[in-house]
Every structure is written in C-alpha cells, then in structure tokens.
Amino acid sequence: MYEKISLYLNKCIEKDVLSHSYIFYGPDEINKKNIAMKFARKILNTNALFHPDLILVPSDSKEERSINLIRQLQKFLILSPYSGNYKLVIIEAFEKLNIYSQNTLLKIFEEAPCHAIIILFAKTIDSIPDTIASRGVKLSFWKQNNTLELKDKNIIDFFNEVLSETSNKNLYYQIGKFNDYKTVEVFKLWLGFLRDNFLRDPSKKLANLLKVSQNIYFKLNETNINPKFAYDELILNL
C-alpha cells in the first residue's frame, strides 16, 4: 500500500532533493507513521528505534501541545546534527496544536536551517493553514481526486509549456489568457501541478521551482503584492 509514496520518498533521498517539510494527511494513521519512520531512518541511515537526530511527537503525548513544546523543537532543529546531515521532527495530530504553536511552527519553517526536515500528520489538508501547507510537500493517505483534471485544459497546457525545455513562446502573452482566474488560484493550481510532477520524477530543478513558487503563493496570501510582480518573479526564476 502507498507504493508510489514510498518510491517517491526513496527517490528524494537517492537524488538528494529532500524538502524541508512533508505533510502526510488523511485518515490512515498507521501507515502515515510507518512510512514516516522508515523515511526518517533511511535518511539517518539507522535501524535503531531511537536516534539523537530524530524527535517524534506522538498524538497521545502527555506533554501539553503548547508553544513551549514547539520552542523545544525549534532549539533541537537549530543544533547541528549529531551524526549525518539531517535532523528530523515528526509531529502527529497537527490539528491538536493551538494557534500560538502553529504560528511558532510557521516561524520555524521560514527560518529552518538546511539540515532540518519536519514531517506533519493531519486528518485533512484543510486543518493546516495555507501559510504552512504551501511550504510542504503534501502526500495523501487516502484516495484523492486530481483537481487539476477538472480545470480548463488550457491552463494545464500552459503549465506544461512553462516546464518545457524547448519552450520558445512568450510566457507573458500566455499568462494574459488567464485573466478570468484570480492570480492566487493560478498559483495554487501551479503548486499542485509542480508537486504532481515532483512526485513522479523529483529533481533539483523542480525542487527549486517549488520553493520559489511556494514563497510567491505565500506573498499572494499574506501581503498586497501586485499580481504582475508575482508572475514576474516566477518567470525570472524559470
């Protein structure tokens, strides 16, 4: 079960295109944990139950899921790895974090050192704020409809054109065709499209493009950035 997800995560390790954040969402808690732990142990090159560079915050943790807990995780991630190249935090039941903890976690995402990897578990993707969800690779642990297939075929053709190595078309002209879409909606679809491609064949090019696009999407949601500037930033980073 979830062979595609396992294969994708293994490719991320083999090709050295690990993300700072992964979001495992859906009702299958057992497989979320099993796959996350296998992924973490493979990154850390260990079969041990415990490792100094790995912290698991279980859903039944007796410790209060408060801002103090998240700050402890922040201090853990700032320190250099004890061995190897990475430190990992796995947080089960993200929805149990209070708003202050979520805000502090967002700060960690924004300032995460290159050796930090955070894996979040959630029942649904809607339970995670867009400001956090947009910064992570989302992996579904239930059957999910591909919303891109329900959208205008022209916008999917445009996304394929953007990624094409042989593209000679004027991208600004292409973007002008989507005035009927809100810019934030285009970027939300674009992120989904990138993640689908990254899941099939992870590469450093796609990883960098995902990072840039996530930052643009964050700006569109949280600032008054001019939509034209959002497209400018994307095109300049292609």
C-alpha positions as CSV (number, residue, x, y, z in Angstrom):
1,M,0.0,0.0,0.0
2,Y,1.2,3.6,-0.8
3,E,4.0,2.2,-3.0
4,K,4.0,5.4,-5.1
5,I,4.6,7.5,-1.9
6,S,7.3,5.2,-0.7
7,L,9.0,5.2,-4.1
8,Y,8.8,8.9,-4.3
9,L,10.4,9.4,-0.8
10,N,13.2,6.9,-1.7
11,K,13.9,8.9,-4.9
12,C,14.1,12.1,-2.8
13,I,16.8,10.5,-0.7
14,E,18.7,9.0,-3.7
15,K,18.6,12.2,-5.8
16,D,19.3,14.5,-2.7
17,V,16.2,16.6,-3.3
18,L,14.8,16.4,0.2
19,S,12.2,19.1,1.2
20,H,12.3,21.0,4.5
21,S,8.7,19.8,5.1
22,Y,6.4,17.0,4.3
23,I,2.7,16.8,5.1
24,F,1.1,13.4,5.5
25,Y,-2.7,13.9,5.5
26,G,-5.6,11.5,5.6
27,P,-7.2,9.0,8.0
28,D,-4.7,6.2,7.7
29,E,-2.7,7.0,10.8
30,I,-0.9,3.6,11.0
31,N,0.6,3.8,7.5
32,K,1.4,7.5,7.9
33,K,3.6,6.7,10.9
34,N,5.1,3.5,9.4
35,I,6.2,5.3,6.2
36,A,7.4,8.4,8.0
37,M,9.6,6.4,10.4
38,K,11.0,4.3,7.5
39,F,11.7,7.5,5.6
40,A,13.4,9.1,8.7
41,R,15.5,6.1,9.4
42,K,16.7,5.8,5.8
43,I,17.7,9.5,5.9
44,L,19.6,8.9,9.2
45,N,21.0,5.6,8.0
46,T,19.9,3.7,11.1
47,N,17.5,0.9,12.1
48,A,17.5,1.9,15.8
49,L,14.2,2.7,17.5
50,F,15.7,5.9,18.8
51,H,18.2,8.4,17.3
52,P,19.6,11.7,18.7
53,D,18.7,13.4,15.4
54,L,15.1,12.4,15.4
55,I,12.1,13.5,17.6
56,L,8.6,12.0,17.3
57,V,5.8,13.9,18.9
58,P,3.0,11.2,19.2
59,S,-0.7,12.1,19.1
60,D,-1.1,10.6,22.6
61,S,1.8,12.6,24.1
62,K,1.0,13.6,27.7
63,E,3.1,16.7,27.3
64,E,0.8,19.7,26.5
65,R,0.9,20.7,22.9
66,S,1.8,24.2,23.7
67,I,4.1,26.9,22.3
68,N,6.8,25.7,24.8
69,L,6.8,22.3,23.1
70,I,7.3,23.9,19.6
71,R,10.1,26.1,21.0
72,Q,11.8,23.0,22.3
73,L,11.6,21.5,18.8
74,Q,13.0,24.8,17.4
75,K,16.0,24.6,19.7
76,F,16.5,20.9,18.7
77,L,16.5,21.8,14.9
78,I,18.9,24.7,15.3
79,L,21.6,22.5,16.7
80,S,23.9,20.7,14.2
81,P,23.2,17.0,13.5
82,Y,24.8,14.6,16.0
83,S,25.7,12.4,13.0
84,G,24.9,12.6,9.3
85,N,23.5,15.6,7.5
86,Y,19.9,16.0,8.9
87,K,17.8,16.4,11.9
88,L,14.1,15.3,11.7
89,V,10.9,16.2,13.6
90,I,7.7,14.2,13.2
91,I,4.6,15.8,14.6
92,E,1.5,13.7,14.8
93,A,-2.0,15.2,15.0
94,F,-1.1,18.7,13.8
95,E,-4.7,19.8,14.4
96,K,-4.2,19.5,18.1
97,L,-1.6,22.3,18.1
98,N,-3.0,25.6,19.4
99,I,-2.8,28.8,17.3
100,Y,0.3,30.1,19.1
101,S,2.1,26.8,18.5
102,Q,1.1,26.9,14.8
103,N,2.4,30.5,14.5
104,T,5.7,29.5,16.1
105,L,5.9,26.5,13.8
106,L,5.5,28.8,10.8
107,K,8.4,30.8,12.1
108,I,10.5,27.6,12.2
109,F,9.5,26.9,8.6
110,E,10.6,30.3,7.5
111,E,14.0,30.1,9.3
112,A,14.7,26.4,9.1
113,P,18.4,25.5,8.7
114,C,19.3,23.4,5.7
115,H,19.6,20.3,7.8
116,A,16.1,20.5,9.2
117,I,13.2,18.2,8.0
118,I,9.8,18.5,9.5
119,I,7.0,15.9,8.9
120,L,3.5,16.8,9.9
121,F,0.5,14.5,10.2
122,A,-3.0,15.8,9.8
123,K,-6.5,14.3,9.3
124,T,-7.3,16.7,6.4
125,I,-5.2,19.2,4.5
126,D,-7.8,21.9,5.4
127,S,-6.8,21.6,9.0
128,I,-3.4,23.1,8.2
129,P,-3.2,26.8,7.4
130,D,-2.2,27.7,3.8
131,T,0.8,29.6,5.1
132,I,2.2,26.3,6.4
133,A,0.7,23.8,3.9
134,S,2.1,25.8,0.9
135,R,5.6,25.3,2.2
136,G,5.4,21.5,2.4
137,V,5.2,18.5,0.0
138,K,1.7,17.1,0.5
139,L,1.2,13.3,0.5
140,S,-2.3,11.9,0.6
141,F,-3.1,8.9,2.7
142,W,-6.4,8.4,1.1
143,K,-7.8,8.4,-2.4
144,Q,-7.6,11.9,-3.7
145,N,-9.2,13.3,-6.8
146,N,-6.9,15.2,-9.1
147,T,-8.4,18.7,-9.1
148,L,-6.2,19.7,-12.0
149,E,-8.0,17.4,-14.3
150,L,-11.3,19.2,-13.6
151,K,-9.8,22.6,-14.6
152,D,-9.6,24.3,-18.0
153,K,-7.3,22.2,-20.2
154,N,-5.7,25.4,-21.4
155,I,-4.2,26.2,-18.1
156,I,-2.7,22.6,-17.8
157,D,-1.3,23.1,-21.3
158,F,0.3,26.3,-20.2
159,F,1.9,24.7,-17.1
160,N,3.4,22.0,-19.4
161,E,4.7,24.8,-21.6
162,V,6.3,26.5,-18.7
163,L,8.2,23.3,-17.8
164,S,9.1,22.5,-21.4
165,E,12.9,22.7,-22.1
166,T,12.1,23.7,-25.7
167,S,9.6,26.4,-25.0
168,N,10.1,29.5,-27.2
169,K,6.7,31.1,-26.6
170,N,6.2,34.4,-24.9
171,L,5.1,33.4,-21.4
172,Y,3.7,36.9,-20.6
173,Y,1.4,36.5,-23.6
174,Q,0.3,33.1,-22.4
175,I,-0.4,34.4,-18.9
176,G,-2.7,37.0,-20.4
177,K,-5.0,34.3,-21.4
178,F,-5.9,33.6,-17.8
179,N,-7.4,36.9,-16.7
180,D,-10.6,35.0,-15.7
181,Y,-8.6,33.3,-13.0
182,K,-7.5,35.0,-9.8
183,T,-3.7,35.1,-9.6
184,V,-3.8,33.3,-6.2
185,E,-5.9,30.5,-7.8
186,V,-3.4,30.1,-10.7
187,F,-0.5,29.8,-8.3
188,K,-2.5,27.3,-6.1
189,L,-3.1,25.1,-9.2
190,W,0.5,25.7,-10.3
191,L,1.8,24.3,-7.0
192,G,-0.4,21.3,-7.3
193,F,0.9,20.7,-10.8
194,L,4.5,21.0,-9.7
195,R,4.0,18.6,-6.8
196,D,2.5,16.1,-9.1
197,N,5.5,16.3,-11.4
198,F,7.9,16.2,-8.5
199,L,6.2,13.1,-7.1
200,R,6.6,11.3,-10.4
201,D,10.2,12.4,-11.1
202,P,11.9,14.5,-8.3
203,S,14.8,16.8,-9.5
204,K,16.7,19.8,-8.1
205,K,15.2,22.0,-10.8
206,L,11.6,21.1,-9.7
207,A,12.6,21.4,-6.0
208,N,14.0,25.0,-6.6
209,L,10.9,25.9,-8.6
210,L,8.6,24.6,-5.9
211,K,10.4,26.6,-3.3
212,V,10.2,29.8,-5.3
213,S,6.5,29.2,-6.2
214,Q,5.6,28.5,-2.5
215,N,7.2,31.8,-1.5
216,I,5.2,33.6,-4.2
217,Y,2.0,31.9,-3.1
218,F,2.7,32.9,0.5
219,K,3.1,36.5,-0.6
220,L,-0.1,36.5,-2.5
221,N,-2.0,35.2,0.6
222,E,-0.3,37.4,3.2
223,T,0.8,40.6,1.5
224,N,-0.5,43.1,-1.0
225,I,1.9,42.0,-3.7
226,N,0.9,43.2,-7.2
227,P,-0.2,40.1,-9.3
228,K,2.0,41.3,-12.1
229,F,5.1,41.2,-9.8
230,A,4.1,37.6,-8.7
231,Y,4.2,36.5,-12.4
232,D,7.4,38.5,-12.9
233,E,9.1,36.7,-10.0
234,L,8.0,33.3,-11.3
235,I,9.2,33.9,-14.9
236,L,12.6,35.3,-13.8
237,N,13.2,32.1,-11.8
238,L,12.3,29.7,-14.6
